[in-house]
Amino acid sequence: MRAMSGVWRWRRNPLRRRTDLAEAWLALAAAVLIVIGGTVAGWATARSADGALQQGVRAQQAQRHLVWVQVDRLLPHPPVDPDPETATRRDAHRRVLANWRGVDGSRHLGPVAAPRPVEPGDHFRIWTDDRGRPTPRPMDASTASSHAVLAGLGAGALAGAVVEGGRRLVLWQLMRRRYRHWDEAWERAGQDWGRAGAGS
């Protein structure tokens, strides 16, 4: 809106220079590009990221499986951690030695993180890959969509920042040209302009 009022103000003003009108049109063009270009860039990026992430979600869900494990024994705690946050997180996921059978029928024995306090002989489930190795849980579709939205917002903001940076660069060039014209006008007026008896 400010850019539009700038164009209107300089339309028929006798003090208007070409650089003033160019500056007003530049601001208007930048505002339109930020709104339209930022929206299009954000939407395209979000759509592309969502497609790739949803494909990754489907692949992870096909390749990762929940299996039951049986606790053989509790593993000793690591050395004392002075940070209360990491100590609490460590206590919430106690490491145990457990055995399980993979979806391919292979048997496994190894350390895993228990999701709750357990005792030897207890059972709980973990995520494994096709070979029965422990793996993080697969990403769900809503998390993938959230990441895609964030990527779209970031792309839109980046597009807006690029347009604004270009506008400021062109504006800097316009200001340099304006100052150069002022210097030339002062040189034409002469160094004794405005002095008594100088014929001005």
C-alpha positions, 0 to 999 in steps of 0.5 A: 500500500505504501508503494502504491501511494508512493507511485501516486504521490510522484505521478505529477509532482514538479519536484519528481526525479526519475529516480523517485518514480523508479524507487516507488515502482521498485517498491511496488514490484518488490511487494507484489513479488514477495506476496506472489513469489513467496507464496508460490515458492513456499507452496511448491517447496512444501508440496515437493517436500511432502511428496518425498517425505510421504514416500520415505514414510511408506518405505520406513513403514514397509521396512521396519517391524515391531517385534517382542523382546525378552529381557535377559538381564539389566545392564549397569548404569553408565557413569554418573551424569551431573546434568539432571536432564540427561540423567532423567532421560537415561533413567527413563530408558534403562539399557537391558540385554534382551533376545528377540526373533527378527521377522526373517526368523533370525535370533538376536541377542543384544543391548536395547533401551527399555521403554519402562522399568523392567525386570529379567523375563519381562517382555516389550516391543522394539522396532527392527529392520528386515534383518532384525537389527534395532532401528528407530521407529518409522516416521508417521504421516503427520510428522512428515506433513509438519516437516513439509509445511516448515520447509514451505514456510522457510522457502517462502521466507527465503524467497521474500528475503531474496526479493527484498535484498534485490530491492535494497541493492537496486535502491542503493544503486539509485541512491548512488546515481541520485548523489552523483547527479546532485554533485554534478548540479553543485559543480555546475552552480559553481563554488561561489554560488550564493555569495554576495556580488557573484552575480547570482 
